[in-house]
Amino acid sequence: MSASSATQKTEILTQDVLAQLDEAIHKAPCIGLAVDESTDVSDNAQLLVFVRFFNKDKEEFCEDLLGVTPLQTSTRGEDIYLAIKEMLTKRAIELNQVVSITTDGAPAMVGRERGAVARMKEDNPQLISYHCIIHQSVLCSTLSAEYAEVINTMMRMINFLRASSSHQHRMLREFLREGEIAAFLAQLNSQKATTFSLFLKNVKKMDIVAFLVDITSHLKELNLKLQGKDSSVCDLMTVVRSFQRKLALFREDLQGDFSHFPTVKEQADCKLQKAF
């Protein structure tokens, strides 16, 4: 089979799957949306929209990806709102059919006046909005502006490294074996690489990174426990309350021996060795 034939068959199958999904959505009395704005390896913003509805033919609740669309210019609330509205229009889905929307806590999503949710509520005042509590980056970024800056820098650096050439990838693997990522970045002749190299040499920033590595591992455990189908509100509340009790333990541990924060402990031991 030629490449063009394979591509054509894939496109036909894709259109058939989309048609089946649209038909099931149109039969549903109402739907719920989950919206997330993410960044791809080229550092371009992409908007992902998921849909949940009751499938009358299968007599069960279904979840699926409604669509992915690039945010070409900016990621303001107005841009996200227009992208969602355009996607719904193309799929012939009425706004009043959408009864709920779930987003992270970013200002572009939940801003009081110009956030995407607020704009959608202007079209559909009955719309119910939810904040996704398992969005890890938002959970971390709300700690402080300084922590948010560190997370954003790490994300940009990862995307920068992933988008590197094959030659740079080979160099990166060699430096990673030696644990010298900062040295690798220092060798690259670019302003971005220099910025990231200085970031990795900043002891205070690395302390924050160490803390975020450990706390996000705990958040990942919480994340996984909150996921999955057919969990009741009571089940989820039990998980959340258990994690709240753990937070008190973590707070005490940060004043002690860091038994629940191995990366922080390693960073502290490393600084202690350098001091001597």
Backbone as CSV, one residue per row, in Angstrom:
resi,resn,N_x,N_y,N_z,CA_x,CA_y,CA_z,C_x,C_y,C_z
1,MET,0.850,-1.199,0.000,0.000,0.000,0.000,0.884,1.247,0.000
2,SER,0.610,2.181,-0.907,1.408,3.395,-0.992,1.106,4.321,0.179
3,ALA,2.018,5.290,0.377,1.845,6.232,1.482,0.583,7.065,1.303
4,SER,0.300,7.458,0.047,-0.890,8.281,-0.213,-2.174,7.500,0.045
5,SER,-2.172,6.193,-0.315,-3.355,5.355,-0.073,-3.587,5.163,1.421
6,ALA,-2.489,4.943,2.156,-2.602,4.773,3.605,-3.136,6.040,4.257
7,THR,-2.637,7.181,3.781,-3.104,8.464,4.321,-4.585,8.666,4.041
8,GLN,-4.993,8.333,2.812,-6.399,8.493,2.423,-7.310,7.598,3.258
9,LYS,-6.900,6.353,3.480,-7.708,5.433,4.285,-7.792,5.903,5.734
10,THR,-6.677,6.431,6.247,-6.667,6.953,7.619,-7.630,8.123,7.761
11,GLU,-7.632,9.006,6.760,-8.536,10.158,6.784,-9.997,9.714,6.743
12,ILE,-10.290,8.678,5.942,-11.666,8.160,5.853,-12.106,7.587,7.197
13,LEU,-11.221,6.810,7.826,-11.530,6.226,9.133,-11.726,7.311,10.183
14,THR,-10.879,8.351,10.111,-10.988,9.462,11.062,-12.337,10.155,10.935
15,GLN,-12.741,10.423,9.704,-14.024,11.081,9.472,-15.190,10.225,9.954
16,ASP,-15.062,8.904,9.790,-16.121,7.992,10.245,-16.228,8.003,11.767
17,VAL,-15.077,7.980,12.443,-15.073,8.020,13.916,-15.675,9.327,14.417
18,LEU,-15.292,10.446,13.780,-15.834,11.749,14.169,-17.341,11.811,13.936
19,ALA,-17.788,11.242,12.827,-19.225,11.248,12.518,-20.011,10.461,13.564
20,GLN,-19.468,9.320,13.992,-20.134,8.520,15.019,-20.185,9.267,16.350
21,LEU,-19.072,9.940,16.682,-19.035,10.711,17.928,-20.036,11.856,17.885
22,ASP,-20.068,12.587,16.769,-20.995,13.714,16.634,-22.447,13.252,16.726
23,GLU,-22.745,12.121,16.103,-24.110,11.596,16.142,-24.525,11.267,17.574
24,ALA,-23.616,10.647,18.326,-23.915,10.297,19.720,-24.089,11.548,20.575
25,ILE,-23.261,12.569,20.321,-23.359,13.823,21.077,-24.679,14.526,20.787
26,HIS,-25.082,14.561,19.527,-26.322,15.243,19.145,-27.554,14.571,19.745
27,LYS,-27.458,13.265,19.993,-28.574,12.547,20.610,-28.648,12.784,22.119
28,ALA,-27.535,13.185,22.713,-27.490,13.379,24.165,-28.260,14.637,24.556
29,PRO,-28.996,14.604,25.661,-29.739,15.794,26.092,-28.829,16.930,26.534
30,CYS,-27.657,16.580,27.055,-26.709,17.602,27.507,-25.306,16.997,27.532
31,ILE,-24.305,17.865,27.563,-22.914,17.402,27.591,-22.108,18.251,28.568
32,GLY,-20.985,17.706,29.008,-20.037,18.445,29.836,-18.700,18.516,29.126
33,LEU,-17.994,19.632,29.287,-16.697,19.818,28.642,-15.588,19.931,29.683
34,ALA,-14.413,19.458,29.324,-13.193,19.685,30.105,-12.185,20.313,29.156
35,VAL,-11.640,21.467,29.546,-10.780,22.235,28.646,-9.413,22.437,29.284
36,ASP,-8.364,22.238,28.487,-7.005,22.426,28.997,-6.144,23.045,27.913
37,GLU,-5.360,24.024,28.300,-4.419,24.658,27.370,-3.026,24.143,27.708
38,SER,-2.351,23.591,26.696,-1.037,23.002,26.916,-0.067,23.511,25.858
39,THR,1.208,23.150,26.027,2.244,23.578,25.096,2.924,22.362,24.497
40,ASP,3.079,22.353,23.162,3.719,21.211,22.517,5.234,21.376,22.512
41,VAL,5.940,20.444,21.868,7.406,20.454,21.885,7.991,21.659,21.155
42,SER,7.207,22.281,20.295,7.671,23.471,19.577,7.331,24.752,20.317
43,ASP,6.852,24.604,21.561,6.490,25.736,22.413,5.292,26.504,21.867
44,ASN,4.409,25.796,21.135,3.180,26.397,20.624,2.004,25.979,21.496
45,ALA,1.117,26.929,21.770,-0.036,26.650,22.635,-1.090,25.851,21.883
46,GLN,-1.604,24.812,22.528,-2.656,23.974,21.951,-3.802,23.879,22.951
47,LEU,-5.028,23.961,22.449,-6.214,23.856,23.300,-6.856,22.490,23.090
48,LEU,-6.997,21.737,24.183,-7.617,20.415,24.130,-8.986,20.480,24.785
49,VAL,-9.983,19.940,24.112,-11.351,19.941,24.631,-11.867,18.500,24.685
50,PHE,-12.250,18.075,25.881,-12.816,16.739,26.075,-14.312,16.864,26.353
51,VAL,-15.056,15.839,25.982,-16.509,15.875,26.156,-16.965,14.637,26.924
52,ARG,-17.957,14.819,27.786,-18.582,13.715,28.526,-20.090,13.827,28.331
53,PHE,-20.723,12.696,28.019,-22.158,12.718,27.744,-22.733,11.319,27.960
54,PHE,-24.074,11.245,27.987,-24.740,9.951,28.119,-25.082,9.435,26.734
55,ASN,-24.505,8.293,26.383,-24.749,7.686,25.078,-26.033,6.864,25.149
56,LYS,-27.058,7.333,24.467,-28.364,6.668,24.536,-28.332,5.265,23.938
57,ASP,-27.565,5.081,22.874,-27.516,3.770,22.224,-26.814,2.735,23.107
58,LYS,-25.719,3.150,23.739,-24.967,2.230,24.601,-25.500,2.213,26.034
59,GLU,-26.349,3.215,26.356,-26.909,3.359,27.703,-25.811,3.439,28.762
60,GLU,-24.832,4.301,28.499,-23.744,4.514,29.452,-23.109,5.877,29.205
61,PHE,-22.405,6.385,30.236,-21.694,7.647,30.071,-20.413,7.407,29.275
62,CYS,-20.123,8.322,28.365,-18.933,8.204,27.514,-18.084,9.465,27.624
63,GLU,-16.792,9.286,27.510,-15.850,10.401,27.488,-14.990,10.274,26.241
64,ASP,-14.714,11.404,25.598,-13.902,11.354,24.380,-13.255,12.714,24.142
65,LEU,-12.247,12.713,23.296,-11.600,13.959,22.887,-12.442,14.610,21.806
66,LEU,-12.957,15.797,22.091,-13.769,16.501,21.102,-12.892,17.112,20.023
67,GLY,-11.747,17.661,20.418,-10.865,18.245,19.425,-9.655,18.928,20.028
68,VAL,-8.673,19.206,19.166,-7.464,19.947,19.533,-7.306,21.071,18.526
69,THR,-7.072,22.267,19.025,-6.914,23.405,18.120,-5.768,24.289,18.598
70,PRO,-4.927,24.785,17.695,-3.823,25.660,18.102,-4.323,27.061,18.436
71,LEU,-3.699,27.679,19.415,-3.982,29.075,19.740,-2.895,29.898,19.053
72,GLN,-3.228,30.439,17.893,-2.222,31.000,17.000,-1.526,32.240,17.553
73,THR,-2.286,33.136,18.151,-1.705,34.428,18.529,-1.363,34.517,20.011
74,SER,-2.356,34.332,20.875,-2.128,34.432,22.319,-3.060,33.472,23.044
75,THR,-2.911,33.405,24.367,-3.720,32.469,25.163,-4.594,33.229,26.159
76,ARG,-5.135,34.351,25.730,-6.049,35.108,26.584,-7.380,34.376,26.696
77,GLY,-8.163,34.783,27.676,-9.473,34.183,27.859,-10.342,34.309,26.626
78,GLU,-10.257,35.461,25.951,-11.049,35.688,24.742,-10.646,34.717,23.632
79,ASP,-9.345,34.467,23.504,-8.862,33.540,22.473,-9.358,32.120,22.738
80,ILE,-9.307,31.711,24.005,-9.764,30.365,24.370,-11.266,30.238,24.145
81,TYR,-12.007,31.271,24.542,-13.467,31.274,24.350,-13.824,31.143,22.873
82,LEU,-13.171,31.938,22.029,-13.467,31.900,20.593,-13.094,30.548,19.983
83,ALA,-11.996,29.952,20.471,-11.575,28.646,19.957,-12.592,27.562,20.321
84,ILE,-13.093,27.606,21.565,-14.107,26.632,21.994,-15.384,26.815,21.190
85,LYS,-15.797,28.076,21.036,-17.036,28.369,20.316,-16.939,27.930,18.856
86,GLU,-15.786,28.167,18.238,-15.596,27.760,16.841,-15.648,26.237,16.711
87,MET,-15.042,25.536,17.684,-15.054,24.076,17.649,-16.474,23.536,17.774
88,LEU,-17.253,24.111,18.696,-18.635,23.677,18.882,-19.473,23.959,17.642
89,THR,-19.248,25.117,17.027,-20.001,25.488,15.824,-19.708,24.527,14.674
90,LYS,-18.425,24.200,14.488,-18.048,23.275,13.413,-18.666,21.898,13.602
91,ARG,-18.860,21.512,14.868,-19.430,20.189,15.152,-20.943,20.251,15.344
92,ALA,-21.535,21.427,15.054,-22.993,21.626,15.142,-23.526,21.340,16.546
93,ILE,-22.767,21.770,17.557,-23.181,21.600,18.953,-23.637,22.952,19.491
94,GLU,-24.865,23.007,19.979,-25.407,24.253,20.520,-24.802,24.541,21.894
95,LEU,-24.563,25.827,22.169,-23.990,26.209,23.460,-24.907,25.851,24.621
96,ASN,-26.225,25.919,24.398,-27.146,25.596,25.492,-27.201,24.096,25.782
97,GLN,-26.559,23.288,24.938,-26.464,21.856,25.218,-25.348,21.574,26.226
98,VAL,-24.413,22.516,26.346,-23.293,22.370,27.285,-23.759,22.817,28.670
99,VAL,-23.811,21.893,29.615,-24.316,22.221,30.955,-23.196,22.470,31.951
100,SER,-21.973,22.002,31.642,-20.867,22.218,32.578,-19.549,22.301,31.829
101,ILE,-18.596,22.982,32.445,-17.252,23.080,31.875,-16.244,23.005,33.016
102,THR,-15.215,22.214,32.834,-14.164,22.040,33.840,-12.848,22.557,33.274
103,THR,-12.168,23.406,34.045,-10.894,23.982,33.608,-9.917,23.979,34.773
104,ASP,-8.673,24.387,34.486,-7.737,24.623,35.575,-8.009,26.017,36.142
105,GLY,-7.185,26.452,37.081,-7.451,27.729,37.739,-6.734,28.914,37.127
106,ALA,-6.243,28.772,35.894,-5.520,29.866,35.250,-6.440,31.062,35.020
107,PRO,-5.923,32.302,35.170,-6.751,33.499,34.967,-7.423,33.539,33.603
108,ALA,-6.735,33.048,32.564,-7.328,33.054,31.223,-8.571,32.181,31.164
109,MET,-8.632,31.184,32.032,-9.786,30.283,32.065,-10.896,30.822,32.957
110,VAL,-10.537,31.242,34.181,-11.567,31.552,35.182,-11.599,33.022,35.581
111,GLY,-10.958,33.898,34.799,-11.009,35.326,35.098,-12.443,35.824,35.217
112,ARG,-12.694,36.692,36.186,-14.069,37.090,36.512,-14.787,37.749,35.347
113,GLU,-14.087,38.573,34.575,-14.755,39.323,33.507,-14.411,38.802,32.110
114,ARG,-13.122,38.595,31.827,-12.710,38.225,30.469,-12.187,36.799,30.371
115,GLY,-12.360,36.012,31.419,-11.955,34.616,31.347,-12.845,33.843,30.391
116,ALA,-12.347,32.723,29.881,-13.101,31.929,28.910,-14.432,31.450,29.480
117,VAL,-14.427,31.031,30.756,-15.660,30.543,31.382,-16.678,31.669,31.515
118,ALA,-16.208,32.852,31.932,-17.109,34.000,32.074,-17.741,34.367,30.731
119,ARG,-16.956,34.302,29.661,-17.488,34.624,28.336,-18.525,33.592,27.903
120,MET,-18.289,32.318,28.232,-19.260,31.282,27.867,-20.553,31.434,28.661
121,LYS,-20.429,31.905,29.908,-21.627,32.106,30.730,-22.468,33.273,30.222
122,GLU,-21.850,34.187,29.475,-22.625,35.258,28.852,-23.567,34.673,27.797
123,ASP,-23.114,33.635,27.102,-23.948,32.966,26.093,-24.907,31.966,26.728
124,ASN,-24.474,31.363,27.836,-25.282,30.347,28.508,-25.214,30.568,30.019
125,PRO,-26.092,31.424,30.564,-26.049,31.768,31.997,-26.224,30.569,32.925
126,GLN,-26.809,29.479,32.429,-27.045,28.294,33.265,-25.812,27.383,33.337
127,LEU,-24.754,27.745,32.655,-23.553,26.910,32.611,-22.929,26.775,34.001
128,ILE,-22.615,25.543,34.389,-21.953,25.264,35.669,-20.461,25.085,35.405
129,SER,-19.627,25.763,36.187,-18.175,25.660,35.984,-17.519,24.966,37.171
130,TYR,-16.519,24.151,36.873,-15.774,23.426,37.893,-14.286,23.694,37.725
131,HIS,-13.577,23.648,38.859,-12.119,23.787,38.840,-11.511,22.407,39.014
132,CYS,-10.675,21.997,38.070,-10.041,20.679,38.141,-8.953,20.699,39.208
133,ILE,-9.169,19.973,40.295,-8.223,20.016,41.418,-7.010,19.128,41.191
134,ILE,-6.987,18.351,40.102,-5.852,17.466,39.878,-4.931,17.989,38.783
135,HIS,-5.036,19.271,38.468,-4.147,19.872,37.485,-2.853,20.239,38.206
136,GLN,-1.807,19.435,38.042,-0.613,19.549,38.869,0.095,20.892,38.731
137,SER,0.267,21.372,37.489,1.015,22.611,37.307,0.326,23.783,37.973
138,VAL,-1.009,23.797,37.934,-1.746,24.878,38.585,-1.649,24.756,40.097
139,LEU,-1.725,23.529,40.610,-1.590,23.324,42.044,-0.250,23.860,42.536
140,CYS,0.790,23.648,41.743,2.113,24.122,42.141,2.266,25.623,41.937
141,SER,1.765,26.134,40.819,1.967,27.546,40.501,1.247,28.468,41.467
142,THR,0.200,27.965,42.137,-0.519,28.812,43.081,0.224,28.960,44.397
143,LEU,1.333,28.241,44.583,2.090,28.376,45.822,2.657,29.783,45.949
144,SER,3.277,30.290,44.898,3.819,31.649,44.897,4.266,31.982,43.484
145,ALA,4.482,33.269,43.235,4.935,33.697,41.910,6.321,33.129,41.608
146,GLU,7.151,33.020,42.650,8.507,32.503,42.471,8.483,31.041,42.031
147,TYR,7.596,30.251,42.641,7.486,28.843,42.276,6.919,28.699,40.861
148,ALA,5.967,29.552,40.522,5.385,29.514,39.176,6.445,29.818,38.125
149,GLU,7.330,30.773,38.440,8.407,31.125,37.511,9.343,29.935,37.282
150,VAL,9.655,29.219,38.365,10.537,28.055,38.254,9.894,26.974,37.384
151,ILE,8.604,26.704,37.622,7.895,25.688,36.834,7.876,26.067,35.359
152,ASN,7.553,27.325,35.071,7.483,27.772,33.676,8.847,27.683,32.992
153,THR,9.910,28.032,33.734,11.263,27.936,33.174,11.628,26.491,32.874
154,MET,11.283,25.587,33.793,11.561,24.166,33.581,10.811,23.638,32.354
155,MET,9.557,24.048,32.193,8.771,23.600,31.037,9.381,24.108,29.737
156,ARG,9.808,25.378,29.732,10.426,25.942,28.521,11.742,25.225,28.207
157,MET,12.507,24.918,29.257,13.789,24.241,29.054,13.585,22.833,28.493
158,ILE,12.606,22.108,29.025,12.317,20.755,28.533,11.897,20.800,27.067
159,ASN,11.018,21.740,26.724,10.584,21.875,25.326,11.750,22.259,24.419
160,PHE,12.643,23.111,24.946,13.830,23.523,24.186,14.722,22.321,23.894
161,LEU,14.932,21.477,24.897,15.790,20.303,24.720,15.145,19.276,23.796
162,ARG,13.840,19.101,23.914,13.140,18.118,23.079,13.115,18.543,21.614
163,ALA,13.158,19.850,21.382,13.106,20.357,20.009,14.495,20.496,19.387
164,SER,15.535,20.059,20.104,16.902,20.182,19.603,17.142,19.251,18.422
165,SER,18.209,19.521,17.685,18.563,18.693,16.529,19.059,17.322,16.986
166,SER,19.166,16.381,16.028,19.631,15.032,16.363,21.061,15.062,16.900
167,HIS,21.889,15.953,16.347,23.266,16.078,16.837,23.279,16.560,18.282
168,GLN,22.442,17.550,18.588,22.369,18.059,19.954,21.808,17.002,20.900
169,HIS,20.904,16.150,20.386,20.365,15.065,21.214,21.475,14.095,21.615
170,ARG,22.366,13.791,20.673,23.486,12.892,20.987,24.401,13.525,22.023
171,MET,24.668,14.826,21.854,25.478,15.542,22.841,24.803,15.531,24.204
172,LEU,23.483,15.750,24.203,22.727,15.799,25.456,22.827,14.470,26.199
173,ARG,22.705,13.354,25.467,22.789,12.039,26.115,24.146,11.839,26.779
174,GLU,25.213,12.295,26.112,26.551,12.156,26.686,26.683,12.972,27.969
175,PHE,26.181,14.190,27.946,26.276,15.047,29.131,25.388,14.533,30.263
176,LEU,24.243,13.947,29.907,23.352,13.403,30.931,24.010,12.239,31.662
177,ARG,24.806,11.457,30.945,25.519,10.345,31.587,26.478,10.870,32.654
178,GLU,27.008,12.065,32.414,27.935,12.671,33.368,27.223,13.582,34.368
179,GLY,25.904,13.742,34.198,25.161,14.615,35.102,25.496,16.080,34.931
180,GLU,25.896,16.472,33.709,26.343,17.850,33.476,25.447,18.540,32.455
181,ILE,24.161,18.638,32.751,23.236,19.287,31.830,23.553,20.768,31.674
182,ALA,24.016,21.401,32.761,24.364,22.826,32.694,25.532,23.043,31.740
183,ALA,26.498,22.115,31.749,27.645,22.223,30.851,27.210,22.077,29.394
184,PHE,26.250,21.194,29.154,25.722,21.015,27.799,25.088,22.308,27.297
185,LEU,24.271,22.923,28.137,23.606,24.160,27.740,24.617,25.282,27.517
186,ALA,25.677,25.280,28.324,26.692,26.325,28.198,27.405,26.241,26.850
187,GLN,27.475,25.033,26.270,28.150,24.862,24.985,27.294,25.303,23.801
188,LEU,25.985,25.374,23.996,25.106,25.773,22.899,25.167,27.282,22.717
189,ASN,25.337,27.699,21.495,25.490,29.122,21.199,24.128,29.760,20.959
190,SER,23.364,29.943,22.036,22.073,30.608,21.905,21.719,31.291,23.218
191,GLN,20.910,32.331,23.113,20.523,33.089,24.302,19.684,32.234,25.246
192,LYS,18.790,31.405,24.672,17.951,30.536,25.498,18.803,29.568,26.307
193,ALA,19.776,28.949,25.640,20.629,27.979,26.320,21.399,28.634,27.457
194,THR,21.892,29.847,27.221,22.621,30.574,28.266,21.718,30.865,29.455
195,THR,20.484,31.273,29.173,19.520,31.557,30.241,19.245,30.314,31.075
196,PHE,19.040,29.179,30.405,18.757,27.928,31.116,19.975,27.451,31.904
197,SER,21.172,27.676,31.358,22.396,27.283,32.056,22.549,28.055,33.365
198,LEU,22.296,29.350,33.308,22.356,30.180,34.522,21.291,29.760,35.525
199,PHE,20.136,29.378,35.012,19.046,28.912,35.875,19.473,27.673,36.664
200,LEU,20.125,26.726,35.990,20.543,25.482,36.641,21.670,25.696,37.645
201,LYS,22.408,26.784,37.493,23.501,27.075,38.428,23.044,27.905,39.623
202,ASN,21.777,28.341,39.599,21.227,29.144,40.695,20.801,28.209,41.830
203,VAL,21.514,28.267,42.951,21.272,27.339,44.065,19.858,27.482,44.612
204,LYS,19.386,28.709,44.748,18.041,28.929,45.288,16.977,28.326,44.372
205,LYS,17.162,28.513,43.066,16.202,27.944,42.110,16.209,26.421,42.189
206,MET,17.412,25.839,42.347,17.516,24.381,42.416,16.899,23.834,43.706
207,ASP,16.927,24.625,44.779,16.233,24.221,46.009,14.728,24.120,45.756
208,ILE,14.210,25.091,45.010,12.779,25.080,44.681,12.458,23.899,43.773
209,VAL,13.334,23.646,42.794,13.127,22.506,41.895,13.090,21.203,42.690
210,ALA,14.011,21.053,43.640,14.060,19.840,44.462,12.760,19.655,45.234
211,PHE,12.262,20.752,45.809,10.999,20.674,46.551,9.846,20.306,45.621
212,LEU,9.819,20.922,44.439,8.729,20.655,43.492,8.765,19.221,42.975
213,VAL,9.961,18.675,42.794,10.078,17.276,42.361,9.403,16.358,43.376
214,ASP,9.675,16.612,44.659,9.111,15.754,45.708,7.618,15.981,45.901
215,ILE,7.205,17.245,45.943,5.789,17.518,46.219,4.919,17.082,45.042
216,THR,5.442,17.208,43.808,4.647,16.760,42.662,4.541,15.235,42.608
217,SER,5.517,14.533,43.173,5.394,13.073,43.240,4.250,12.686,44.170
218,HIS,4.091,13.449,45.270,2.959,13.213,46.167,1.646,13.616,45.491
219,LEU,1.688,14.717,44.731,0.493,15.155,44.006,0.113,14.151,42.919
220,LYS,1.122,13.508,42.335,0.841,12.495,41.312,0.080,11.320,41.919
221,GLU,0.474,10.924,43.135,-0.246,9.847,43.817,-1.702,10.241,44.041
222,LEU,-1.903,11.495,44.499,-3.265,11.998,44.692,-4.006,12.025,43.365
223,ASN,-3.308,12.497,42.334,-3.888,12.588,40.995,-4.436,11.241,40.532
224,LEU,-3.621,10.203,40.663,-4.013,8.869,40.201,-5.196,8.318,40.992
225,LYS,-5.226,8.612,42.287,-6.327,8.121,43.122,-7.646,8.819,42.784
226,LEU,-7.560,10.058,42.279,-8.767,10.809,41.933,-9.270,10.482,40.531
227,GLN,-8.440,9.800,39.744,-8.837,9.464,38.378,-9.611,8.154,38.345
228,GLY,-10.105,7.845,37.172,-10.834,6.596,36.986,-12.329,6.815,36.942
229,LYS,-13.005,5.841,36.407,-14.448,5.945,36.234,-15.192,5.402,37.444
230,ASP,-16.436,5.874,37.559,-17.396,5.339,38.534,-16.987,5.548,39.985
231,SER,-16.180,6.574,40.266,-15.864,6.911,41.657,-16.923,7.870,42.177
232,SER,-17.429,7.600,43.367,-18.449,8.472,43.948,-17.792,9.673,44.618
233,VAL,-18.592,10.690,44.903,-18.091,11.880,45.591,-17.537,11.497,46.958
234,CYS,-18.184,10.554,47.620,-17.721,10.099,48.943,-16.323,9.485,48.848
235,ASP,-16.099,8.695,47.803,-14.779,8.086,47.604,-13.713,9.160,47.404
236,LEU,-14.030,10.155,46.582,-13.070,11.216,46.282,-12.790,12.075,47.508
237,MET,-13.818,12.360,48.302,-13.632,13.163,49.509,-12.751,12.435,50.517
238,THR,-12.888,11.120,50.598,-12.034,10.331,51.493,-10.569,10.460,51.086
239,VAL,-10.316,10.408,49.777,-8.951,10.543,49.266,-8.394,11.932,49.568
240,VAL,-9.204,12.966,49.338,-8.762,14.346,49.561,-8.472,14.591,51.039
241,ARG,-9.341,14.126,51.923,-9.134,14.327,53.361,-7.894,13.591,53.854
242,SER,-7.657,12.426,53.305,-6.449,11.683,53.666,-5.203,12.462,53.259
243,PHE,-5.246,13.085,52.076,-4.101,13.868,51.616,-3.923,15.127,52.464
244,GLN,-5.013,15.719,52.912,-4.922,16.893,53.780,-4.201,16.555,55.080
245,ARG,-4.458,15.362,55.619,-3.753,14.937,56.833,-2.266,14.726,56.548
246,LYS,-1.958,14.242,55.349,-0.560,14.061,54.969,0.177,15.394,54.891
247,LEU,-0.525,16.444,54.460,0.109,17.759,54.327,0.653,18.254,55.660
248,ALA,-0.087,17.987,56.736,0.388,18.375,58.070,1.677,17.625,58.407
249,LEU,1.729,16.353,58.025,2.938,15.548,58.248,4.096,16.073,57.408
250,PHE,3.818,16.438,56.168,4.855,16.976,55.291,5.425,18.277,55.850
251,ARG,4.563,19.117,56.399,5.006,20.397,56.953,6.008,20.173,58.089
252,GLU,5.710,19.215,58.946,6.628,18.889,60.042,7.930,18.292,59.501
253,ASP,7.810,17.476,58.466,8.982,16.808,57.901,9.962,17.803,57.288
254,LEU,9.447,18.898,56.739,10.318,19.918,56.146,11.157,20.635,57.195
255,GLN,10.732,20.535,58.456,11.508,21.102,59.557,12.399,20.041,60.207
256,GLY,12.303,18.804,59.684,13.043,17.700,60.290,14.069,17.092,59.360
257,ASP,13.927,15.775,59.101,14.962,15.054,58.345,14.603,14.805,56.886
258,PHE,13.522,15.399,56.393,13.118,15.301,54.979,12.860,13.855,54.540
259,SER,12.314,13.038,55.415,12.100,11.628,55.077,11.106,11.454,53.926
260,HIS,10.181,12.415,53.771,9.207,12.351,52.678,9.629,13.216,51.487
261,PHE,10.827,13.808,51.580,11.328,14.687,50.520,12.761,14.279,50.171
262,PRO,12.940,13.134,49.509,14.287,12.622,49.221,15.132,13.545,48.342
263,THR,14.510,14.228,47.393,15.273,15.125,46.520,15.752,16.350,47.282
264,VAL,14.908,16.881,48.164,15.306,18.009,49.015,16.458,17.586,49.919
265,LYS,16.364,16.376,50.470,17.427,15.864,51.347,18.738,15.725,50.585
266,GLU,18.656,15.211,49.358,19.856,15.059,48.529,20.481,16.414,48.218
267,GLN,19.635,17.403,47.923,20.121,18.754,47.639,20.787,19.358,48.869
268,ALA,20.185,19.158,50.042,20.745,19.688,51.288,22.079,19.016,51.614
269,ASP,22.157,17.696,51.418,23.405,16.968,51.683,24.509,17.418,50.738
270,CYS,24.139,17.676,49.483,25.113,18.123,48.484,25.697,19.483,48.863
271,LYS,24.834,20.398,49.311,25.304,21.726,49.725,26.181,21.625,50.966
272,LEU,25.840,20.687,51.862,26.624,20.503,53.083,28.022,19.990,52.756
273,GLN,28.111,19.069,51.782,29.405,18.529,51.380,30.274,19.608,50.743
274,LYS,29.649,20.467,49.931,30.404,21.549,49.289,30.910,22.557,50.311
275,ALA,30.139,22.732,51.395,30.534,23.683,52.438,31.807,23.229,53.145
276,PHE,32.003,21.897,53.199,33.197,21.354,53.848,34.295,21.045,52.831
